[in-house]
């Protein structure tokens, strides 16, 4: 890999992008990657697994401890608002930190992420009010989101195109383990101490888990420095000082673009998420919901215009117009859009409309994660062999659509056939989730040069979060608008329907299967579940369409596109030369 210096001071101050410019962080990572041997690569990947296992297990148990914490502070009702803010922060952080990683370096951003993760954890564990707990949660979320992003970037930096789908599953392997042990961890902690230690202990454990990866990267960085290859890829802090440094960083980070994008995401994501939980359709028309969404949408043209004028744009717009890129972003958006529509109230539907036990309902809702990760690893092995992605992506989106078809048919019932049907639906959904999400992410990566890798990963993950927000909003709107009316048909003029709407699990325990009340409520839940499944199926149709539009690009043993020529034209030439499809 070639390593190129950043433009000189005059080029930066004149705001004129130098041809062949490669950000300092990218060039330095290429120098570090050049020092990797097979044993060192294995050690680095094992270190990544250890780090991801730590934040995966922490995430599983922290949700339980969060409920105890807010309840103790008499602020349980604010839990949803806290989660909305954390979701918005996570979405904004991904493209921002990707740009920072390109400018300053992967190691520096990883250190920043670990610091924020630990500080946020300490603030949460020592908080005495809901406001302080929420502030700690936001700080920790910035660290967690950045850690996940940087890990994916590092794996993509140091692996070949054909092996990337398989190796990107290394951080996800933890989800094959954590669901089965997190309950025991929570119970063990609460048996001997309180939620404060249950959260606070991760300030120590997470640092220990990150230590091997940090040491590996720092040793590789030292090797690269000794070889002299890093002498031509200095960071802005090493090249400039004073006001000149401020101007250089301002333009290279595209601070204006970051501010515009952050405003768009915050002004659309938060109101959509909050509106999804409103019980009255009139509240969707409130100014506090409509106004920020309108402002966010109106800023989009200004953001696009700025990206055409910025000297170092956050998103190179010529990439976003290519058929190898925008269909993959559409898949990322609609994947979590459709999944969230069916997942939000699945547990309640399983308890009330299927009469599943809490243990069975928990296992069924966990099927997607388990099946998607286990099948995704197998898919990664096949991709490594066949060197193509599009067939797997098409097959996965078709599985997704088929799963929603099963959910429409098996939308509720107390017999074994409906139990088997919903299990099959979630299994098929998980199989689809193993076939195409990571494959489509790699598909977008192979369509660009290395200097744009972090940005396209950040953009892809941002589309994930935006899709999740849309799914939560649509599912919340369907649930709150349809279920009360359906319940009122069976309990006219009674407070019983309101009790079933607000506390379905408690009411299900009071009215077992066989009672007239339970039959009417189950029918109401089945109706709403059918609408949710039909909505998810309609969105999934677009997944299949986007999959068909993708290029069928060949995967090589290179890290990214060759550095000569325009990347998209070059990709088309390579694909045709090697017999690739359109």
C-alpha positions in Angstrom: 0.0 0.0 0.0 1.2 3.5 -0.8 1.5 6.0 2.0 1.0 9.7 1.0 1.6 12.8 3.0 -1.2 15.3 3.7 -1.2 18.4 1.6 1.2 21.2 2.6 0.1 24.2 4.6 -0.6 26.4 1.6 -2.8 23.8 0.0 -4.8 23.5 3.2 -5.1 27.2 3.9 -6.1 27.9 0.3 -8.9 25.3 0.8 -7.8 23.6 -2.4 -7.8 19.8 -2.2 -4.5 18.3 -3.4 -4.8 15.6 -6.0 -4.1 12.2 -4.5 -4.7 13.5 -1.0 -4.9 10.8 1.6 -5.9 11.7 5.2 -3.3 11.3 7.8 -5.2 8.8 9.8 -5.7 6.6 6.7 -2.1 6.8 5.6 -0.9 6.0 9.1 -3.2 3.0 9.3 -1.8 1.7 6.0 1.7 2.0 7.5 0.6 0.0 10.6 -1.2 -2.6 8.5 2.0 -3.1 6.5 3.7 -4.3 9.7 1.1 -7.1 10.3 2.3 -10.7 10.1 -0.1 -13.6 10.3 0.6 -14.2 14.1 0.2 -10.5 14.8 -3.1 -10.4 12.8 -4.5 -13.3 14.8 -3.5 -11.7 18.1 -5.2 -8.4 17.0 -8.4 -10.2 15.9 -8.5 -12.1 19.2 -8.0 -8.8 21.1 -10.9 -7.4 19.1 -13.1 -10.3 20.2 -12.2 -9.8 23.8 -13.0 -6.1 23.7 -16.3 -6.7 21.9 -17.3 -9.5 24.3 -16.8 -7.0 27.1 -19.0 -4.3 25.7 -21.5 -6.9 24.5 -21.9 -8.4 28.0 -21.9 -5.0 29.6 -24.7 -3.9 27.2 -26.8 -7.0 28.1 -26.6 -6.4 31.9 -26.6 -2.6 31.9 -30.2 -2.5 30.5 -31.3 -4.5 33.6 -29.3 -2.4 36.0 -30.6 0.8 34.3 -34.2 -0.1 35.3 -33.2 -0.6 38.9 -31.3 2.7 38.9 -34.1 4.8 37.5 -36.6 3.1 39.8 -34.5 3.8 42.9 -34.2 7.5 41.8 -38.0 7.6 41.3 -37.5 8.4 37.6 -38.5 5.2 35.9 -41.0 7.2 33.7 -38.0 9.1 32.2 -36.3 5.9 31.0 -37.7 6.1 27.5 -36.5 9.7 27.1 -33.0 8.7 28.2 -32.9 6.0 25.6 -34.1 8.4 22.9 -31.3 10.8 23.6 -28.8 7.9 23.6 -30.0 6.7 20.3 -29.7 10.2 18.8 -26.2 10.7 20.1 -25.2 7.3 18.7 -26.4 8.2 15.3 -24.7 11.6 15.2 -21.4 10.1 16.6 -20.8 7.5 13.9 -20.2 9.7 10.8 -18.5 12.4 13.0 -16.0 9.9 14.6 -15.4 8.3 11.2 -14.2 11.7 9.9 -12.1 12.3 13.0 -10.5 8.8 12.6 -9.5 9.7 9.1 -8.0 13.0 10.1 -6.2 12.1 13.4 -5.9 8.3 13.4 -7.6 5.1 14.5 -5.6 4.7 17.7 -6.3 8.2 18.9 -10.0 7.8 18.3 -10.0 4.4 20.1 -8.3 6.0 23.1 -10.9 8.8 23.1 -13.7 6.2 22.9 -12.4 4.1 25.8 -12.0 7.2 27.9 -15.6 8.3 27.3 -16.8 4.8 27.9 -15.1 4.6 31.3 -16.0 8.2 32.4 -19.7 7.7 31.4 -19.7 4.4 33.4 -18.3 6.1 36.5 -20.9 9.0 36.2 -23.7 6.5 35.9 -22.5 4.4 38.8 -22.1 7.4 41.2 -25.2 9.4 40.1 -27.8 10.4 42.6 -30.4 11.8 40.2 -32.0 10.8 36.9 -30.4 13.8 35.2 -26.9 12.8 36.3 -27.6 9.2 35.3 -28.8 10.3 31.9 -25.7 12.4 31.4 -23.5 9.5 32.2 -25.5 7.3 29.8 -24.9 9.8 27.0 -21.2 10.0 27.6 -20.9 6.2 27.8 -23.0 5.9 24.6 -20.5 8.2 22.7 -17.7 5.9 23.9 -19.6 2.7 23.0 -20.7 3.8 19.6 -17.2 5.1 18.7 -15.6 1.8 19.9 -18.0 -0.3 17.7 -17.2 2.0 14.7 -13.5 2.0 15.2 -13.4 -1.8 15.6 -15.2 -2.2 12.3 -12.9 0.3 10.6 -9.8 -1.5 11.9 -11.0 -4.9 10.7 -11.8 -3.4 7.3 -8.4 -1.6 7.2 -6.5 -4.8 7.7 -8.4 -7.5 5.8 -8.9 -8.4 2.2 -12.2 -7.9 0.4 -12.9 -11.6 0.2 -12.3 -12.3 3.9 -14.0 -9.2 5.3 -17.6 -10.6 5.7 -16.3 -13.5 7.8 -14.0 -11.4 9.9 -16.5 -8.6 10.5 -18.5 -11.2 12.5 -15.8 -11.5 15.1 -17.3 -8.7 17.2 -20.7 -10.2 16.8 -19.7 -13.7 18.1 -20.3 -12.4 21.6 -24.1 -12.4 20.9 -23.9 -16.2 20.7 -22.8 -16.3 24.3 -24.0 -13.2 26.2 -27.8 -13.9 26.1 -27.3 -17.1 28.0 -25.0 -15.7 30.8 -26.2 -12.1 31.2 -29.2 -13.2 33.5 -26.8 -15.1 35.8 -24.5 -12.1 36.0 -27.3 -9.7 36.9 -28.7 -12.1 39.5 -25.2 -12.7 41.0 -24.5 -9.0 41.3 -27.8 -8.1 42.8 -27.4 -11.0 45.3 -24.2 -9.7 46.7 -24.3 -5.9 46.0 -26.3 -3.2 44.2 -26.8 -1.9 40.7 -24.1 0.7 41.3 -21.3 -1.9 41.4 -23.1 -3.8 38.6 -22.5 -0.8 36.3 -19.4 0.6 37.9 -17.3 -2.6 37.7 -17.2 -2.2 33.9 -15.1 0.9 34.3 -12.3 -1.5 35.3 -13.3 -4.6 33.4 -13.6 -2.8 30.1 -10.2 -1.1 30.4 -8.7 -4.5 31.0 -10.5 -6.0 28.0 -9.3 -3.2 25.8 -5.6 -3.4 26.9 -4.5 -6.2 24.5 -5.9 -4.4 21.4 -4.3 -1.1 22.5 -0.9 -2.7 23.1 -1.1 -4.5 19.7 -1.9 -1.3 17.8 0.7 0.8 19.7 3.4 -1.9 19.1 2.6 -1.9 15.4 2.6 1.9 15.3 6.1 1.8 16.9 7.3 -0.7 14.3 6.0 1.5 11.5 7.7 4.6 13.0 11.0 2.7 13.3 10.8 1.7 9.7 10.5 5.3 8.7 7.3 4.9 6.8 5.3 7.1 9.2 7.6 10.1 8.5 5.5 11.1 5.5 2.1 10.6 7.2 2.2 13.1 10.1 -1.0 14.2 11.8 -2.0 17.9 11.6 -0.8 18.3 15.2 2.7 17.3 14.1 2.7 19.6 11.1 1.0 22.8 12.2 0.5 24.9 15.3 -1.5 27.9 16.6 -4.3 29.4 14.4 -3.0 27.6 11.4 -3.7 24.2 13.1 -7.2 25.4 13.9 -7.8 26.3 10.3 -6.4 23.0 9.0 -8.4 20.9 11.4 -11.5 22.9 10.6 -11.4 22.2 6.9 -10.1 18.6 7.1 -12.8 17.6 9.6 -15.5 19.4 7.6 -16.8 21.0 10.8 -19.6 22.7 8.8 -20.7 19.4 7.3 -20.6 17.7 10.7 -22.8 20.5 12.2 -25.3 20.3 9.4 -25.5 16.5 9.4 -25.8 16.4 13.2 -28.7 19.0 13.1 -30.5 16.9 10.4 -30.2 13.7 12.4 -31.1 15.2 15.7 -34.1 17.2 14.4 -35.6 14.2 12.6 -34.6 11.3 14.8 -35.7 12.5 18.2 -39.2 13.8 17.2 -39.9 10.6 15.2 -38.9 8.4 18.1 -40.9 10.5 20.6 -43.9 10.7 18.3 -43.9 6.9 17.9 -45.1 6.5 21.5 -48.0 9.0 21.3 -51.4 7.5 22.0 -53.3 10.2 20.2 -53.0 11.0 16.5 -53.5 14.7 17.3 -50.2 14.7 19.1 -48.4 13.8 15.9 -49.5 17.3 14.6 -48.0 19.1 17.6 -45.6 21.9 16.8 -42.9 20.3 19.0 -43.0 17.2 16.7 -43.6 18.8 13.3 -41.4 21.9 13.6 -38.0 20.1 14.2 -38.8 17.5 11.5 -39.5 20.2 9.0 -36.3 22.1 9.9 -34.3 18.9 9.6 -35.7 18.1 6.2 -35.2 21.7 4.9 -31.5 21.6 6.0 -30.8 18.5 3.7 -30.5 20.6 0.5 -28.0 22.9 2.2 -26.0 19.9 3.4 -25.9 18.5 -0.1 -24.9 21.8 -1.5 -22.1 22.2 1.1 -20.7 18.7 0.3 -20.2 19.9 -3.3 -18.3 23.0 -2.1 -16.3 21.7 0.9 -12.6 21.2 0.2 -12.6 17.9 2.2 -16.3 16.8 2.2 -17.6 14.4 4.8 -19.4 12.4 2.0 -17.9 12.4 -1.5 -21.2 12.9 -3.4 -19.9 11.1 -6.6 -19.9 7.9 -4.5 -23.5 8.3 -3.4 -24.7 8.4 -7.0 -23.2 5.1 -7.9 -25.2 1.9 -8.2 -22.7 0.1 -6.0 -23.3 2.5 -3.1 -26.8 4.0 -2.8 -28.7 0.6 -3.0 -26.5 -0.7 -0.2 -27.5 2.4 1.9 -31.1 1.7 1.0 -30.7 -1.8 2.3 -29.2 -0.5 5.6 -32.0 1.9 6.1 -34.9 -0.5 5.3 -33.3 -3.5 7.0 -33.8 -2.0 10.5 -36.9 -0.1 9.4 -38.7 -3.4 8.7 -37.1 -5.3 11.5 -38.0 -2.7 14.1 -41.6 -2.6 13.0 -42.1 -6.3 13.9 -39.7 -6.4 16.9 -41.0 -3.6 19.1 -44.1 -5.3 20.4 -43.3 -8.9 19.6 -42.7 -9.9 23.2 -46.2 -8.6 24.2 -47.9 -10.3 21.3 -46.2 -13.6 22.2 -47.4 -13.4 25.8 -51.0 -12.3 25.0 -51.8 -13.7 21.6 -49.7 -16.8 21.6 -49.9 -17.6 25.3 -46.1 -18.2 25.4 -44.4 -18.3 28.8 -42.0 -15.4 29.7 -39.1 -17.9 29.2 -40.4 -19.0 25.8 -41.1 -15.5 24.6 -37.6 -14.4 25.6 -36.1 -17.2 23.6 -38.2 -16.5 20.6 -37.3 -12.8 20.6 -33.6 -13.8 20.9 -33.8 -16.1 17.9 -32.9 -13.4 15.4 -29.6 -12.5 17.0 -28.6 -16.0 17.5 -29.5 -17.3 14.1 -28.2 -14.3 12.2 -24.7 -14.4 13.8 -24.3 -18.2 13.5 -25.5 -18.3 9.9 -23.6 -15.2 9.0 -20.3 -16.9 10.0 -21.1 -19.7 7.6 -22.0 -17.2 4.9 -18.7 -15.5 5.4 -16.9 -18.8 4.7 -18.9 -19.2 1.5 -18.2 -15.6 0.4 -14.5 -16.2 0.9 -14.8 -19.1 -1.5 -17.0 -17.8 -4.3 -15.8 -14.1 -4.1 -19.2 -12.6 -4.8 -21.8 -10.9 -2.6 -24.9 -10.2 -4.7 -26.3 -13.7 -4.7 -26.2 -13.9 -0.9 -27.7 -10.4 -0.5 -30.6 -11.3 -2.9 -31.2 -14.6 -1.1 -31.1 -12.9 2.3 -33.6 -10.2 1.4 -35.9 -12.8 0.0 -35.7 -14.7 3.3 -36.6 -11.5 5.1 -39.7 -11.1 2.9 -40.6 -14.7 3.4 -40.3 -14.4 7.1 -42.8 -11.5 7.1 -45.2 -13.7 5.1 -45.0 -16.3 7.8 -45.7 -13.7 10.5 -48.8 -12.5 8.6 -50.1 -16.1 8.5 -49.1 -17.0 12.0 -50.0 -13.8 13.8 -51.4 -15.4 16.9 -53.1 -18.5 18.3 -52.9 -20.8 21.3 -52.2 -24.0 19.3 -48.9 -25.7 18.5 -49.1 -24.8 14.8 -49.0 -21.0 15.6 -46.1 -21.6 18.0 -44.2 -23.5 15.3 -45.1 -20.8 12.8 -43.7 -17.8 14.7 -40.6 -19.8 15.6 -40.1 -20.6 11.9 -40.7 -16.9 11.0 -38.1 -15.6 13.5 -35.6 -18.3 12.4 -36.1 -17.4 8.7 -35.7 -13.7 9.6 -32.4 -14.6 11.4 -31.2 -16.5 8.4 -31.9 -13.5 6.2 -30.1 -11.4 8.8 -27.0 -13.6 8.4 -27.0 -13.5 4.6 -27.2 -9.8 3.7 -26.5 -7.1 6.3 -22.7 -7.6 6.5 -22.5 -8.6 2.9 -24.1 -5.3 1.8 -21.8 -3.4 4.1 -18.8 -5.0 2.4 -20.4 -4.3 -1.0 -20.3 -0.6 -0.3 -16.7 -0.8 0.9 -15.4 -2.4 -2.2 -16.8 0.4 -4.3 -14.4 3.0 -2.9 -10.8 3.7 -2.2 -9.3 3.3 1.3 -9.5 7.0 2.1 -13.3 6.9 2.0 -13.6 3.6 3.9 -14.3 5.0 7.4 -16.8 7.5 6.0 -18.9 4.9 4.1 -18.9 2.6 7.2 -20.1 5.5 9.3 -22.7 6.4 6.8 -23.9 2.8 6.5 -24.2 2.5 10.3 -26.0 5.9 10.4 -28.6 4.5 8.0 -29.0 1.5 10.3 -29.9 3.8 13.2 -32.2 6.0 11.1 -34.0 2.9 9.9 -34.4 1.8 13.5 -35.9 5.2 14.5 -38.3 5.1 11.6 -39.3 1.5 12.5 -39.9 2.5 16.2 -42.0 5.5 15.1 -44.1 3.5 12.7 -44.6 0.6 15.0 -45.5 2.9 17.9 -48.0 4.8 15.7 -49.7 1.6 14.5 -49.8 0.2 18.0 -51.2 3.3 19.7 -53.7 4.1 17.0 -55.1 0.7 16.4 -55.0 -1.4 19.6 -57.2 0.9 21.8 -59.9 0.8 19.2 -59.7 -2.9 18.8 -59.9 -3.5 22.5 -62.8 -1.1 22.8 -64.9 -3.4 20.5 -64.7 -6.2 23.2 -64.9 -4.0 26.3 -67.1 -1.0 25.3 -67.3 1.7 27.9 -65.1 -0.2 30.3 -61.7 0.5 31.9 -60.7 -3.0 31.3 -59.5 -2.2 27.7 -57.3 0.6 29.1 -55.8 -1.8 31.6 -55.0 -4.4 28.8 -53.4 -1.6 26.7 -51.2 -0.3 29.5 -50.3 -3.5 31.3 -50.8 -6.5 29.0 -48.4 -8.8 30.8 -50.1 -8.3 34.2 -53.6 -8.7 32.7 -52.6 -11.8 30.8 -51.6 -13.4 34.2 -55.1 -12.6 35.6 -57.1 -13.8 32.6 -55.8 -17.2 31.4 -56.6 -18.8 28.1 -60.2 -20.0 28.0 -61.8 -16.9 29.5 -63.9 -14.7 27.3 -61.8 -11.6 28.1 -58.6 -13.3 27.0 -60.2 -14.4 23.7 -61.2 -10.9 22.8 -57.9 -9.4 23.7 -56.0 -12.0 21.8 -58.1 -11.2 18.7 -57.2 -7.5 19.1 -53.5 -8.2 19.4 -53.6 -10.6 16.4 -55.2 -7.8 14.3 -52.5 -5.3 15.2 -49.8 -7.9 14.7 -51.1 -8.6 11.2 -50.9 -4.9 10.4 -47.3 -4.7 11.7 -46.3 -7.7 9.7 -47.9 -6.4 6.5 -46.1 -3.1 7.0 -42.8 -4.9 7.5 -43.4 -7.0 4.4 -44.1 -3.9 2.3 -40.8 -2.4 3.5 -39.0 -5.7 2.8 -40.1 -5.6 -0.8 -37.8 -2.5 -1.2 -34.9 -4.6 0.3 -35.3 -7.1 -2.6 -35.4 -4.3 -5.1 -32.3 -2.6 -3.7 -30.5 -6.0 -3.7 -31.3 -6.5 -7.4 -29.9 -3.1 -8.2 -26.5 -3.7 -6.6 -23.4 -4.4 -8.7 -22.1 -7.9 -8.6 -18.5 -6.9 -7.9 -15.7 -9.4 -7.6 -13.9 -9.7 -4.3 -10.1 -9.8 -4.5 -7.3 -10.3 -2.0 -6.6 -6.6 -1.9 -7.8 -4.4 1.0 -9.6 -1.9 -1.3 -9.6 -0.6 -4.9 -6.3 -0.1 -6.6 -5.1 3.5 -6.1 -5.0 4.4 -9.8 -7.8 6.0 -11.7 -11.3 6.9 -10.7 -12.5 4.4 -8.2 -16.0 3.7 -9.6 -14.8 3.5 -13.3 -11.9 1.3 -12.2 -14.3 -1.0 -10.3 -16.5 -1.4 -13.5 -13.4 -2.2 -15.6 -12.2 -4.8 -13.1 -15.6 -6.4 -12.8 -15.9 -6.7 -16.6 -12.4 -8.0 -17.0 -12.9 -10.7 -14.4 -16.3 -11.7 -15.8 -18.5 -9.9 -13.2 -22.1 -9.2 -13.7 -23.6 -5.7 -14.0 
